[in-house]
């Protein structure tokens, strides 16, 4: 099944749900699409910056420490 057909099938099934469930599902899908669009844009900007020589070396230990502080974890 192609991606477009999968989306069409999901939308068709969603239309059979109660209206409140449709609204909630719609909000969740929109949020996911907006998040993915934002990430895609950030990646494109980053790639352009790297291509322009604007990149810099990262201290991977600091990146990991920051991720632990920001998002928790061991």
N, CA, C and O atoms as a CHARMM CRD file, in Angstrom:
* protein
*
  296
    1    1 UNK  N      0.85900  -1.19100   0.00000 PROA 1      0.00000
    2    1 UNK  CA     0.00000   0.00000   0.00000 PROA 1      0.00000
    3    1 UNK  C      0.89900   1.24600   0.00000 PROA 1      0.00000
    4    1 UNK  O      1.84000   1.32600   0.78900 PROA 1      0.00000
    5    2 UNK  N      0.61900   2.19600  -0.86300 PROA 2      0.00000
    6    2 UNK  CA     1.43900   3.40700  -0.93800 PROA 2      0.00000
    7    2 UNK  C      1.13700   4.32700   0.24200 PROA 2      0.00000
    8    2 UNK  O      0.13400   4.16900   0.93900 PROA 2      0.00000
    9    3 UNK  N      2.03600   5.29600   0.44600 PROA 3      0.00000
   10    3 UNK  CA     1.85400   6.23500   1.56000 PROA 3      0.00000
   11    3 UNK  C      0.55800   7.02200   1.43000 PROA 3      0.00000
   12    3 UNK  O     -0.15700   7.20700   2.41500 PROA 3      0.00000
   13    4 UNK  N      0.25200   7.48400   0.22600 PROA 4      0.00000
   14    4 UNK  CA    -0.97600   8.25800   0.03000 PROA 4      0.00000
   15    4 UNK  C     -2.19400   7.40500   0.34100 PROA 4      0.00000
   16    4 UNK  O     -3.14700   7.88400   0.95600 PROA 4      0.00000
   17    5 UNK  N     -2.17200   6.15400  -0.07500 PROA 5      0.00000
   18    5 UNK  CA    -3.29900   5.27200   0.20500 PROA 5      0.00000
   19    5 UNK  C     -3.41800   4.98700   1.69500 PROA 5      0.00000
   20    5 UNK  O     -4.52900   4.88700   2.21600 PROA 5      0.00000
   21    6 UNK  N     -2.29900   4.85500   2.38400 PROA 6      0.00000
   22    6 UNK  CA    -2.31600   4.62300   3.82700 PROA 6      0.00000
   23    6 UNK  C     -2.93100   5.82000   4.53800 PROA 6      0.00000
   24    6 UNK  O     -3.74300   5.65200   5.44700 PROA 6      0.00000
   25    7 UNK  N     -2.55200   7.01600   4.13400 PROA 7      0.00000
   26    7 UNK  CA    -3.12700   8.22100   4.73400 PROA 7      0.00000
   27    7 UNK  C     -4.62000   8.29700   4.44500 PROA 7      0.00000
   28    7 UNK  O     -5.41300   8.61100   5.33200 PROA 7      0.00000
   29    8 UNK  N     -5.00200   8.01000   3.20500 PROA 8      0.00000
   30    8 UNK  CA    -6.43000   8.01900   2.85900 PROA 8      0.00000
   31    8 UNK  C     -7.21200   7.01500   3.69700 PROA 8      0.00000
   32    8 UNK  O     -8.31100   7.31400   4.16200 PROA 8      0.00000
   33    9 UNK  N     -6.64700   5.82200   3.89200 PROA 9      0.00000
   34    9 UNK  CA    -7.30800   4.80000   4.69900 PROA 9      0.00000
   35    9 UNK  C     -7.45100   5.27500   6.14900 PROA 9      0.00000
   36    9 UNK  O     -8.50900   5.11300   6.75700 PROA 9      0.00000
   37   10 UNK  N     -6.39200   5.85500   6.69400 PROA 10     0.00000
   38   10 UNK  CA    -6.44200   6.35100   8.06900 PROA 10     0.00000
   39   10 UNK  C     -7.48800   7.45000   8.20500 PROA 10     0.00000
   40   10 UNK  O     -8.24100   7.47400   9.17900 PROA 10     0.00000
   41   11 UNK  N     -7.53800   8.35000   7.24500 PROA 11     0.00000
   42   11 UNK  CA    -8.52000   9.44000   7.29500 PROA 11     0.00000
   43   11 UNK  C     -9.93800   8.88600   7.20000 PROA 11     0.00000
   44   11 UNK  O    -10.84000   9.35400   7.89500 PROA 11     0.00000
   45   12 UNK  N    -10.12900   7.89500   6.34300 PROA 12     0.00000
   46   12 UNK  CA   -11.44800   7.28600   6.20400 PROA 12     0.00000
   47   12 UNK  C    -11.89200   6.64500   7.50700 PROA 12     0.00000
   48   12 UNK  O    -13.03800   6.81400   7.92500 PROA 12     0.00000
   49   13 UNK  N    -11.00400   5.91800   8.14700 PROA 13     0.00000
   50   13 UNK  CA   -11.34100   5.27800   9.41400 PROA 13     0.00000
   51   13 UNK  C    -11.57800   6.32300  10.49900 PROA 13     0.00000
   52   13 UNK  O    -12.46400   6.15900  11.33800 PROA 13     0.00000
   53   14 UNK  N    -10.79100   7.39400  10.48500 PROA 14     0.00000
   54   14 UNK  CA   -10.95500   8.45000  11.49000 PROA 14     0.00000
   55   14 UNK  C    -12.32300   9.11200  11.35700 PROA 14     0.00000
   56   14 UNK  O    -12.92100   9.50300  12.35900 PROA 14     0.00000
   57   15 UNK  N    -12.82000   9.23900  10.13500 PROA 15     0.00000
   58   15 UNK  CA   -14.12800   9.86600   9.91800 PROA 15     0.00000
   59   15 UNK  C    -15.27000   9.06900  10.55000 PROA 15     0.00000
   60   15 UNK  O    -16.34900   9.61000  10.79300 PROA 15     0.00000
   61   16 UNK  N    -15.03200   7.78700  10.81400 PROA 16     0.00000
   62   16 UNK  CA   -16.07900   6.96900  11.42100 PROA 16     0.00000
   63   16 UNK  C    -16.07400   7.08100  12.95200 PROA 16     0.00000
   64   16 UNK  O    -16.96600   6.54900  13.61300 PROA 16     0.00000
   65   17 UNK  N    -15.09500   7.75500  13.50400 PROA 17     0.00000
   66   17 UNK  CA   -15.01800   7.93200  14.95600 PROA 17     0.00000
   67   17 UNK  C    -15.99200   9.01500  15.40800 PROA 17     0.00000
   68   17 UNK  O    -16.43200   9.83000  14.59800 PROA 17     0.00000
   69   18 UNK  N    -16.33000   9.02900  16.68900 PROA 18     0.00000
   70   18 UNK  CA   -17.14600  10.13000  17.22000 PROA 18     0.00000
   71   18 UNK  C    -16.42800  11.46300  17.00900 PROA 18     0.00000
   72   18 UNK  O    -15.20000  11.51600  16.94400 PROA 18     0.00000
   73   19 UNK  N    -17.20400  12.52800  16.90400 PROA 19     0.00000
   74   19 UNK  CA   -16.63500  13.84300  16.59700 PROA 19     0.00000
   75   19 UNK  C    -15.54300  14.27200  17.57100 PROA 19     0.00000
   76   19 UNK  O    -14.52300  14.82000  17.15300 PROA 19     0.00000
   77   20 UNK  N    -15.74400  14.03200  18.85400 PROA 20     0.00000
   78   20 UNK  CA   -14.72600  14.42300  19.84100 PROA 20     0.00000
   79   20 UNK  C    -13.40800  13.69400  19.58900 PROA 20     0.00000
   80   20 UNK  O    -12.33300  14.28100  19.70800 PROA 20     0.00000
   81   21 UNK  N    -13.49900  12.42400  19.24400 PROA 21     0.00000
   82   21 UNK  CA   -12.29100  11.64800  18.94300 PROA 21     0.00000
   83   21 UNK  C    -11.62900  12.16200  17.66900 PROA 21     0.00000
   84   21 UNK  O    -10.40300  12.22300  17.58000 PROA 21     0.00000
   85   22 UNK  N    -12.44600  12.53100  16.68200 PROA 22     0.00000
   86   22 UNK  CA   -11.89500  13.09300  15.44900 PROA 22     0.00000
   87   22 UNK  C    -11.13200  14.38500  15.73700 PROA 22     0.00000
   88   22 UNK  O    -10.03700  14.59800  15.21500 PROA 22     0.00000
   89   23 UNK  N    -11.71100  15.23300  16.56000 PROA 23     0.00000
   90   23 UNK  CA   -11.05700  16.50400  16.90300 PROA 23     0.00000
   91   23 UNK  C     -9.72700  16.26100  17.60800 PROA 23     0.00000
   92   23 UNK  O     -8.72300  16.89200  17.27900 PROA 23     0.00000
   93   24 UNK  N     -9.72000  15.35400  18.56900 PROA 24     0.00000
   94   24 UNK  CA    -8.48900  15.05400  19.29500 PROA 24     0.00000
   95   24 UNK  C     -7.43300  14.47800  18.36500 PROA 24     0.00000
   96   24 UNK  O     -6.27000  14.88100  18.40400 PROA 24     0.00000
   97   25 UNK  N     -7.84200  13.54400  17.53800 PROA 25     0.00000
   98   25 UNK  CA    -6.92200  12.94000  16.57600 PROA 25     0.00000
   99   25 UNK  C     -6.38900  13.99800  15.60900 PROA 25     0.00000
  100   25 UNK  O     -5.19800  14.01900  15.29800 PROA 25     0.00000
  101   26 UNK  N     -7.26600  14.86100  15.14300 PROA 26     0.00000
  102   26 UNK  CA    -6.84500  15.93600  14.23800 PROA 26     0.00000
  103   26 UNK  C     -5.80800  16.84200  14.87900 PROA 26     0.00000
  104   26 UNK  O     -4.82100  17.21100  14.24300 PROA 26     0.00000
  105   27 UNK  N     -6.03100  17.20400  16.15300 PROA 27     0.00000
  106   27 UNK  CA    -5.05400  18.05000  16.86000 PROA 27     0.00000
  107   27 UNK  C     -3.71300  17.33400  16.98900 PROA 27     0.00000
  108   27 UNK  O     -2.65900  17.94100  16.79900 PROA 27     0.00000
  109   28 UNK  N     -3.75600  16.05300  17.30900 PROA 28     0.00000
  110   28 UNK  CA    -2.51400  15.28700  17.45800 PROA 28     0.00000
  111   28 UNK  C     -1.75600  15.17600  16.13300 PROA 28     0.00000
  112   28 UNK  O     -0.53500  15.32000  16.09300 PROA 28     0.00000
  113   29 UNK  N     -2.49000  14.92000  15.06200 PROA 29     0.00000
  114   29 UNK  CA    -1.84800  14.81000  13.75100 PROA 29     0.00000
  115   29 UNK  C     -1.24500  16.15400  13.34600 PROA 29     0.00000
  116   29 UNK  O     -0.11100  16.20700  12.87000 PROA 29     0.00000
  117   30 UNK  N     -1.99200  17.23200  13.53000 PROA 30     0.00000
  118   30 UNK  CA    -1.46100  18.55500  13.18700 PROA 30     0.00000
  119   30 UNK  C     -0.21000  18.88300  13.98600 PROA 30     0.00000
  120   30 UNK  O      0.75300  19.41600  13.43400 PROA 30     0.00000
  121   31 UNK  N     -0.20900  18.57600  15.26300 PROA 31     0.00000
  122   31 UNK  CA     0.96700  18.83100  16.09500 PROA 31     0.00000
  123   31 UNK  C      2.16000  18.04000  15.58600 PROA 31     0.00000
  124   31 UNK  O      3.27100  18.56400  15.50300 PROA 31     0.00000
  125   32 UNK  N      1.92700  16.77400  15.24500 PROA 32     0.00000
  126   32 UNK  CA     3.02200  15.93900  14.73100 PROA 32     0.00000
  127   32 UNK  C      3.55400  16.49100  13.41900 PROA 32     0.00000
  128   32 UNK  O      4.76800  16.56400  13.22700 PROA 32     0.00000
  129   33 UNK  N      2.66000  16.88300  12.51200 PROA 33     0.00000
  130   33 UNK  CA     3.08300  17.42100  11.21700 PROA 33     0.00000
  131   33 UNK  C      3.85600  18.72900  11.40800 PROA 33     0.00000
  132   33 UNK  O      4.88400  18.94200  10.76500 PROA 33     0.00000
  133   34 UNK  N      3.37000  19.59700  12.28400 PROA 34     0.00000
  134   34 UNK  CA     4.06700  20.86200  12.55100 PROA 34     0.00000
  135   34 UNK  C      5.43600  20.61700  13.16100 PROA 34     0.00000
  136   34 UNK  O      6.39900  21.30100  12.81300 PROA 34     0.00000
  137   35 UNK  N      5.53600  19.65000  14.06800 PROA 35     0.00000
  138   35 UNK  CA     6.82600  19.31700  14.66600 PROA 35     0.00000
  139   35 UNK  C      7.79900  18.80700  13.61100 PROA 35     0.00000
  140   35 UNK  O      8.95000  19.24000  13.56100 PROA 35     0.00000
  141   36 UNK  N      7.33700  17.88900  12.77100 PROA 36     0.00000
  142   36 UNK  CA     8.19400  17.35700  11.71500 PROA 36     0.00000
  143   36 UNK  C      8.62100  18.44300  10.73600 PROA 36     0.00000
  144   36 UNK  O      9.76600  18.46000  10.28300 PROA 36     0.00000
  145   37 UNK  N      7.70400  19.34700  10.41200 PROA 37     0.00000
  146   37 UNK  CA     8.03100  20.44800   9.50800 PROA 37     0.00000
  147   37 UNK  C      9.09500  21.35300  10.12200 PROA 37     0.00000
  148   37 UNK  O     10.01800  21.79200   9.43500 PROA 37     0.00000
  149   38 UNK  N      8.96300  21.63000  11.42300 PROA 38     0.00000
  150   38 UNK  CA     9.95800  22.45200  12.10500 PROA 38     0.00000
  151   38 UNK  C     11.32400  21.78500  12.14100 PROA 38     0.00000
  152   38 UNK  O     12.34400  22.44500  11.94400 PROA 38     0.00000
  153   39 UNK  N     11.35000  20.48800  12.38900 PROA 39     0.00000
  154   39 UNK  CA    12.61800  19.76400  12.39000 PROA 39     0.00000
  155   39 UNK  C     13.24600  19.74400  11.00900 PROA 39     0.00000
  156   39 UNK  O     14.45700  19.91100  10.86300 PROA 39     0.00000
  157   40 UNK  N     12.41900  19.53800  10.00300 PROA 40     0.00000
  158   40 UNK  CA    12.92100  19.53700   8.62300 PROA 40     0.00000
  159   40 UNK  C     13.53700  20.88700   8.27300 PROA 40     0.00000
  160   40 UNK  O     14.59600  20.95300   7.64800 PROA 40     0.00000
  161   41 UNK  N     12.87100  21.95500   8.68000 PROA 41     0.00000
  162   41 UNK  CA    13.39300  23.30100   8.41800 PROA 41     0.00000
  163   41 UNK  C     14.71000  23.52400   9.15100 PROA 41     0.00000
  164   41 UNK  O     15.65300  24.07200   8.58000 PROA 41     0.00000
  165   42 UNK  N     14.78100  23.10200  10.41900 PROA 42     0.00000
  166   42 UNK  CA    16.01100  23.26800  11.20100 PROA 42     0.00000
  167   42 UNK  C     17.16400  22.49500  10.57000 PROA 42     0.00000
  168   42 UNK  O     18.29600  22.98000  10.54400 PROA 42     0.00000
  169   43 UNK  N     16.88700  21.30700  10.06500 PROA 43     0.00000
  170   43 UNK  CA    17.93000  20.51800   9.40200 PROA 43     0.00000
  171   43 UNK  C     18.40500  21.21700   8.13800 PROA 43     0.00000
  172   43 UNK  O     19.60700  21.28100   7.87800 PROA 43     0.00000
  173   44 UNK  N     17.47200  21.74100   7.34900 PROA 44     0.00000
  174   44 UNK  CA    17.85100  22.45200   6.12000 PROA 44     0.00000
  175   44 UNK  C     18.73100  23.65500   6.43800 PROA 44     0.00000
  176   44 UNK  O     19.72300  23.89800   5.75100 PROA 44     0.00000
  177   45 UNK  N     18.37400  24.41000   7.47600 PROA 45     0.00000
  178   45 UNK  CA    19.17800  25.56800   7.88500 PROA 45     0.00000
  179   45 UNK  C     20.57200  25.10300   8.30100 PROA 45     0.00000
  180   45 UNK  O     21.57800  25.68700   7.89800 PROA 45     0.00000
  181   46 UNK  N     20.61700  24.04500   9.11300 PROA 46     0.00000
  182   46 UNK  CA    21.90300  23.52600   9.57000 PROA 46     0.00000
  183   46 UNK  C     22.78200  23.06300   8.42900 PROA 46     0.00000
  184   46 UNK  O     23.98400  23.32600   8.42500 PROA 46     0.00000
  185   47 UNK  N     22.20000  22.38000   7.46500 PROA 47     0.00000
  186   47 UNK  CA    22.97300  21.90800   6.31600 PROA 47     0.00000
  187   47 UNK  C     23.51600  23.09800   5.52100 PROA 47     0.00000
  188   47 UNK  O     24.67200  23.09100   5.09800 PROA 47     0.00000
  189   48 UNK  N     22.67800  24.12000   5.31900 PROA 48     0.00000
  190   48 UNK  CA    23.15700  25.32400   4.60500 PROA 48     0.00000
  191   48 UNK  C     24.29800  25.98400   5.36300 PROA 48     0.00000
  192   48 UNK  O     25.27300  26.42700   4.75700 PROA 48     0.00000
  193   49 UNK  N     24.18100  26.05100   6.69600 PROA 49     0.00000
  194   49 UNK  CA    25.25300  26.65100   7.49600 PROA 49     0.00000
  195   49 UNK  C     26.53900  25.83600   7.38900 PROA 49     0.00000
  196   49 UNK  O     27.62500  26.40300   7.26700 PROA 49     0.00000
  197   50 UNK  N     26.42300  24.52300   7.43200 PROA 50     0.00000
  198   50 UNK  CA    27.60600  23.67700   7.28500 PROA 50     0.00000
  199   50 UNK  C     28.21700  23.84200   5.90500 PROA 50     0.00000
  200   50 UNK  O     29.43600  23.94000   5.76700 PROA 50     0.00000
  201   51 UNK  N     27.36600  23.87300   4.87800 PROA 51     0.00000
  202   51 UNK  CA    27.86600  24.06000   3.50900 PROA 51     0.00000
  203   51 UNK  C     28.57500  25.39600   3.34800 PROA 51     0.00000
  204   51 UNK  O     29.49300  25.51900   2.53800 PROA 51     0.00000
  205   52 UNK  N     28.15500  26.39900   4.11600 PROA 52     0.00000
  206   52 UNK  CA    28.76900  27.72600   4.04700 PROA 52     0.00000
  207   52 UNK  C     30.00300  27.82600   4.94200 PROA 52     0.00000
  208   52 UNK  O     30.60200  28.89500   5.05300 PROA 52     0.00000
  209   53 UNK  N     30.38400  26.72400   5.57800 PROA 53     0.00000
  210   53 UNK  CA    31.57100  26.73000   6.43100 PROA 53     0.00000
  211   53 UNK  C     31.34500  27.34200   7.79800 PROA 53     0.00000
  212   53 UNK  O     32.30100  27.73100   8.46900 PROA 53     0.00000
  213   54 UNK  N     30.10200  27.43200   8.21800 PROA 54     0.00000
  214   54 UNK  CA    29.78500  28.05800   9.49500 PROA 54     0.00000
  215   54 UNK  C     29.74300  27.06700  10.66100 PROA 54     0.00000
  216   54 UNK  O     29.40100  27.43800  11.78400 PROA 54     0.00000
  217   55 UNK  N     30.09200  25.80900  10.39000 PROA 55     0.00000
  218   55 UNK  CA    30.05900  24.79400  11.44400 PROA 55     0.00000
  219   55 UNK  C     31.22700  24.96800  12.39700 PROA 55     0.00000
  220   55 UNK  O     32.20500  25.65100  12.09300 PROA 55     0.00000
  221   56 UNK  N     31.10800  24.33500  13.55700 PROA 56     0.00000
  222   56 UNK  CA    32.20900  24.34200  14.51800 PROA 56     0.00000
  223   56 UNK  C     32.26400  22.97900  15.18000 PROA 56     0.00000
  224   56 UNK  O     31.27500  22.24700  15.22400 PROA 56     0.00000
  225   57 UNK  N     33.42300  22.66000  15.68700 PROA 57     0.00000
  226   57 UNK  CA    33.59900  21.38000  16.37100 PROA 57     0.00000
  227   57 UNK  C     32.79100  21.38000  17.66600 PROA 57     0.00000
  228   57 UNK  O     32.67200  22.40300  18.34000 PROA 57     0.00000
  229   58 UNK  N     32.24300  20.22100  18.00000 PROA 58     0.00000
  230   58 UNK  CA    31.47900  20.08700  19.23100 PROA 58     0.00000
  231   58 UNK  C     32.24500  19.21300  20.21000 PROA 58     0.00000
  232   58 UNK  O     32.95400  18.28500  19.82100 PROA 58     0.00000
  233   59 UNK  N     32.09000  19.52700  21.47700 PROA 59     0.00000
  234   59 UNK  CA    32.59700  18.67300  22.54100 PROA 59     0.00000
  235   59 UNK  C     31.48800  17.67500  22.84900 PROA 59     0.00000
  236   59 UNK  O     30.50300  18.02000  23.50200 PROA 59     0.00000
  237   60 UNK  N     31.64600  16.43900  22.38200 PROA 60     0.00000
  238   60 UNK  CA    30.56900  15.45900  22.49000 PROA 60     0.00000
  239   60 UNK  C     30.19600  15.19300  23.93900 PROA 60     0.00000
  240   60 UNK  O     29.03200  14.93000  24.23900 PROA 60     0.00000
  241   61 UNK  N     31.16600  15.25800  24.84100 PROA 61     0.00000
  242   61 UNK  CA    30.85100  15.04900  26.25500 PROA 61     0.00000
  243   61 UNK  C     29.92300  16.15500  26.76200 PROA 61     0.00000
  244   61 UNK  O     29.02100  15.89100  27.55600 PROA 61     0.00000
  245   62 UNK  N     30.14100  17.38700  26.30900 PROA 62     0.00000
  246   62 UNK  CA    29.26000  18.48700  26.72000 PROA 62     0.00000
  247   62 UNK  C     27.87500  18.34000  26.09700 PROA 62     0.00000
  248   62 UNK  O     26.87300  18.65200  26.73900 PROA 62     0.00000
  249   63 UNK  N     27.81100  17.87200  24.86600 PROA 63     0.00000
  250   63 UNK  CA    26.51600  17.63700  24.21000 PROA 63     0.00000
  251   63 UNK  C     25.72100  16.59900  24.99900 PROA 63     0.00000
  252   63 UNK  O     24.52700  16.77400  25.24500 PROA 63     0.00000
  253   64 UNK  N     26.38900  15.52900  25.38900 PROA 64     0.00000
  254   64 UNK  CA    25.72100  14.47000  26.15400 PROA 64     0.00000
  255   64 UNK  C     25.29100  14.99500  27.52200 PROA 64     0.00000
  256   64 UNK  O     24.17300  14.72600  27.96300 PROA 64     0.00000
  257   65 UNK  N     26.16100  15.73700  28.19100 PROA 65     0.00000
  258   65 UNK  CA    25.82700  16.29600  29.50300 PROA 65     0.00000
  259   65 UNK  C     24.63700  17.24900  29.39400 PROA 65     0.00000
  260   65 UNK  O     23.75300  17.24100  30.25000 PROA 65     0.00000
  261   66 UNK  N     24.61700  18.05700  28.35600 PROA 66     0.00000
  262   66 UNK  CA    23.49800  18.98900  28.15100 PROA 66     0.00000
  263   66 UNK  C     22.19800  18.20400  27.93200 PROA 66     0.00000
  264   66 UNK  O     21.15700  18.55200  28.49000 PROA 66     0.00000
  265   67 UNK  N     22.26300  17.15200  27.12100 PROA 67     0.00000
  266   67 UNK  CA    21.06400  16.33700  26.86500 PROA 67     0.00000
  267   67 UNK  C     20.56100  15.71300  28.16200 PROA 67     0.00000
  268   67 UNK  O     19.35200  15.64500  28.38600 PROA 67     0.00000
  269   68 UNK  N     21.46300  15.26300  29.00800 PROA 68     0.00000
  270   68 UNK  CA    21.05700  14.68800  30.28800 PROA 68     0.00000
  271   68 UNK  C     20.40500  15.73800  31.17800 PROA 68     0.00000
  272   68 UNK  O     19.40200  15.46900  31.83800 PROA 68     0.00000
  273   69 UNK  N     20.98500  16.93600  31.18900 PROA 69     0.00000
  274   69 UNK  CA    20.39600  18.01200  31.99400 PROA 69     0.00000
  275   69 UNK  C     19.03000  18.41900  31.45100 PROA 69     0.00000
  276   69 UNK  O     18.09000  18.64100  32.21300 PROA 69     0.00000
  277   70 UNK  N     18.93200  18.51300  30.14700 PROA 70     0.00000
  278   70 UNK  CA    17.70300  18.99300  29.49500 PROA 70     0.00000
  279   70 UNK  C     16.58200  17.95600  29.51900 PROA 70     0.00000
  280   70 UNK  O     15.42300  18.28600  29.76700 PROA 70     0.00000
  281   71 UNK  N     16.94300  16.69400  29.25800 PROA 71     0.00000
  282   71 UNK  CA    15.92100  15.67900  29.04900 PROA 71     0.00000
  283   71 UNK  C     15.95100  14.56000  30.09300 PROA 71     0.00000
  284   71 UNK  O     15.14900  13.62800  30.02800 PROA 71     0.00000
  285   72 UNK  N     16.85800  14.64900  31.03700 PROA 72     0.00000
  286   72 UNK  CA    16.96200  13.61700  32.06800 PROA 72     0.00000
  287   72 UNK  C     17.71300  12.41500  31.56400 PROA 72     0.00000
  288   72 UNK  O     18.12600  12.36900  30.40500 PROA 72     0.00000
  289   73 UNK  N     17.88500  11.47700  32.39900 PROA 73     0.00000
  290   73 UNK  CA    18.58400  10.25100  32.01300 PROA 73     0.00000
  291   73 UNK  C     19.77500  10.02300  32.90100 PROA 73     0.00000
  292   73 UNK  O     20.11800  10.85100  33.74600 PROA 73     0.00000
  293   74 UNK  N     20.38800   8.90500  32.69900 PROA 74     0.00000
  294   74 UNK  CA    21.53100   8.48900  33.53500 PROA 74     0.00000
  295   74 UNK  C     22.79100   9.19300  33.14500 PROA 74     0.00000
  296   74 UNK  O     23.84000   8.95900  33.74500 PROA 74     0.00000
